[in-house]
Amino acid sequence: MRLEGRRESTNVEDRRGKKTVATAGGIGIGGIIIYLIISLMGGDASAVMEQINQGSTTEYVEDGKDYSQVDMELMTFCKRILAGTEDVWDREFKKMGRTYQPPKMVIFSDAVSSGCGNATSASGPFYCSADETVYLDLEFFKSMKSQIGADGDFAYAYVIAHEVGHHVQNQLGILGQAHQQMAKYGRDTKQSNEISVRLELQADFFAGVWAYNDNKMFGSLEDGDIEEALNAAAKIGDDYLQKQAYGRTMPETFNHGTSAQRSRWLKKGLYTGDVSQGDTFSPAYSSL
């Protein structure tokens, strides 16, 4: 990606110098398992965390860690990507006659306390709708290649843009409505999982919309960038991850979409840049 000279977002909080310590409450083993299933693949963790972290509190302890050149470059990268999402979605919301309120981003290490409860680095990046914040440990980017076989700056940007996509859903009222429907059906049901898939595919689409318009505004995409993002999307499909973990797939448990679905909706956003074409809730589930 071409990001030289781009502005950096001021909506980023660096908590890497602080270690989160749980002082009360916390996540039980069952909660951790449920949370990881949802958030490892880039979901909105708020609905689960609100239930399994009631009463937990945290304190921050300075760890005094020095950061490498790679860490500093990744921090700058995150700030520039977030700034790009702010610029694009501000313009897109104005087209809809709306006002975009950008999310915050918290960069942490090891563990963090969010408005949705406590989480560790193992949880992966997540968006918390309770405090409208994206949470990210930079180590996730470093492990993408070794753990899921996905790498490249645009693949990293896709991760951020997907989480911001959940914030866009929140701003548009889509996320809240979906969570209400999921609560009605009950968690871990077929209907609830299907709603979750629709949310995740739309967030992928919104990530593509951002990339299309960011490139139009700033000429940010280079040869190979789109392939990087599509490869990342394919590597975090429910079917791919389940095959890697269990040697088989369990479609009734899918809550993020298959590799083909995630790639398809990301590509649709990348090639159209049109928010109005991202309705993942009206089509029949089988046609997603």
Summary of the structure (lengths in Angstrom):
residues: 288
radius of gyration: 17.8
end to end distance: 29.4
largest distance: 52.4
contacts: 989
relative contact order: 0.14
helix: 56%
strand: 13%
